[in-house]
Amino acid sequence: MKIMARSWPHDVTLPDPTLPLRDRLRHLLDYVRLAPSIRNSQPWRLRLGDAWVELHAERARALPVADPAGRGLTISCGAALAFLKVAAHAAGLATAIERLPGGPDKPDLLARLTITGEAKPATEEPWLLQAMPKRRTHRGVFSSHRVSPSLLRRLVALADAHGAPITLVEGPGRQVLLELAEDADRAQRRDPAFARELAAWVAPGRPGLGLPAHEDELEAIAAGAPTRLRAFAWAEPGDDPEAPTLRPARGPELDEGAPVLALLTTHGDDPEWHLRAGETLARVLLRGRVDHLWASFFGPLVEVERTRAALRERLGLAGWPQVALRLGYAGDVAPTPRLDLAEVLEEA
Ligand SMILES: Cc1cc2nc3c(=O)[nH]c(=O)nc-3n(C[C@H](O)[C@H](O)[C@H](O)COP(=O)(O)O)c2cc1C
């Protein structure tokens, strides 16, 4: 059984249905690697059995400063779980999921997915699987092309159905959100421990892990200056469109460069809800990608607890904000490398 190396898959393949189930699952686990994760930390460990996969939190790749409660870590693992479930369904396998099956004694055992039989794939699953290698976080300039209301309605309905509703932030709420995002970014930049941690994830010294960034970004982080990694990039209007000078978007540019602002929320704020938030996030990103939509994150908004509470109060949100997204259209960007499957896989 070939295990995919660090290369990015271009052709999506399904496992040979005549192979033993364990081998088929191993093939599908390769897609889990492509899930988005906070700082590309890939904070999961996958245990493979004959007809099941366990997803464990890998605390060695946690972010104690930016994510002390491990919320972003669990959301990332939720996204990985959804990638596995989509891949299994696309391969015609029926699944049952237990969330936090180890209870309080084993909090790091986040989920167990068991194959319960064969099932005809739902119509959407094969499309979502095809979208996996094409999905990436796009921190670049978005075009002013409008996102169609019908696609947005579809994403909102999808998020509702998966337990973590999306609020599209429009009207005066946009300004509130963007101002809070800038405040939170400033607060994080003033914290030397935060800067050290972020810099460590820009250059983690281990292939396949962390964020792609240029030398100037490391310098900006060290100097407490804005970086493109915490919002998104902006190009001066007169710049060469082929090779623009990109700098972090600030002030009114944040508004102009974010055609759609979306907040994913949950009713509760414990690890089970965080898992669900990640699962829903993955579905929304993949479904958006099927329709050529790109997304990037406003991490500071939800990483700074004071800002997260202010966001909830000032926008009158019923639930807890878990992820803040910018959605829109743009040209392609290069994928971010991943760990090999063998580095996160344990055979039971
Ligand atoms: C919970 C979570 C929080 C994230 N926060 C940020 C963020 O604040 N800023 C950012 O640029 N990307 C953020 N990302 C995106 C990750 O950096 C990205 O998924 C990772 O680098 C892998 O790259 P890819 O999404 O292009 O595959 C976040 C992703 C997740 C799942």
The ligand as an SDF file (V2000), in Angstrom:
LIG
                    3D

 31 33  0  0  0  0  0  0  0  0999 V2000
   -9.1050   26.7220   13.6310 C   0  0  0  0  0  0  0  0  0  0  0  0
   -8.2720   27.3690   12.5460 C   0  0  0  0  0  0  0  0  0  0  0  0
   -7.8020   28.6690   12.7300 C   0  0  0  0  0  0  0  0  0  0  0  0
   -7.0560   29.2830   11.7370 C   0  0  0  0  0  0  0  0  0  0  0  0
   -6.6150   30.5770   11.9270 N   0  0  0  0  0  0  0  0  0  0  0  0
   -5.9460   31.2050   10.9420 C   0  0  0  0  0  0  0  0  0  0  0  0
   -5.5470   32.5580   11.0620 C   0  0  0  0  0  0  0  0  0  0  0  0
   -5.7860   33.1830   12.0800 O   0  0  0  0  0  0  0  0  0  0  0  0
   -4.8900   33.1470   10.0520 N   0  0  0  0  0  0  0  0  0  0  0  0
   -4.6200   32.4700    8.9050 C   0  0  0  0  0  0  0  0  0  0  0  0
   -4.0460   33.0610    8.0080 O   0  0  0  0  0  0  0  0  0  0  0  0
   -4.9700   31.1800    8.7360 N   0  0  0  0  0  0  0  0  0  0  0  0
   -5.6360   30.5430    9.7170 C   0  0  0  0  0  0  0  0  0  0  0  0
   -6.0180   29.2430    9.5570 N   0  0  0  0  0  0  0  0  0  0  0  0
   -5.6690   28.5310    8.3360 C   0  0  0  0  0  0  0  0  0  0  0  0
   -4.4440   27.6450    8.5380 C   0  0  0  0  0  0  0  0  0  0  0  0
   -3.2890   28.4140    8.7140 O   0  0  0  0  0  0  0  0  0  0  0  0
   -4.3270   26.7050    7.3320 C   0  0  0  0  0  0  0  0  0  0  0  0
   -5.4310   25.8480    7.3300 O   0  0  0  0  0  0  0  0  0  0  0  0
   -3.0530   25.8820    7.3560 C   0  0  0  0  0  0  0  0  0  0  0  0
   -1.9310   26.7110    7.2300 O   0  0  0  0  0  0  0  0  0  0  0  0
   -3.0380   24.8620    6.2050 C   0  0  0  0  0  0  0  0  0  0  0  0
   -3.1080   25.5110    4.9750 O   0  0  0  0  0  0  0  0  0  0  0  0
   -4.3020   25.3350    3.9610 P   0  0  0  0  0  0  0  0  0  0  0  0
   -5.5890   25.7270    4.6460 O   0  0  0  0  0  0  0  0  0  0  0  0
   -3.9600   26.2780    2.8320 O   0  0  0  0  0  0  0  0  0  0  0  0
   -4.3330   23.9270    3.5180 O   0  0  0  0  0  0  0  0  0  0  0  0
   -6.7640   28.5960   10.5450 C   0  0  0  0  0  0  0  0  0  0  0  0
   -7.2410   27.2840   10.3730 C   0  0  0  0  0  0  0  0  0  0  0  0
   -7.9980   26.6840   11.3480 C   0  0  0  0  0  0  0  0  0  0  0  0
   -8.5300   25.2850   11.1350 C   0  0  0  0  0  0  0  0  0  0  0  0
  1  2  1  0
  2  3  1  0
  2 30  2  0
  3  4  2  0
  4  5  1  0
  4 28  1  0
  5  6  2  0
  6  7  1  0
  6 13  1  0
  7  8  2  0
  7  9  1  0
  9 10  1  0
 10 11  2  0
 10 12  1  0
 12 13  2  0
 13 14  1  0
 14 15  1  0
 14 28  1  0
 15 16  1  0
 16 17  1  0
 16 18  1  0
 18 19  1  0
 18 20  1  0
 20 21  1  0
 20 22  1  0
 22 23  1  0
 23 24  1  0
 24 25  2  0
 24 26  1  0
 24 27  1  0
 28 29  2  0
 29 30  1  0
 30 31  1  0
M  END
$$$$
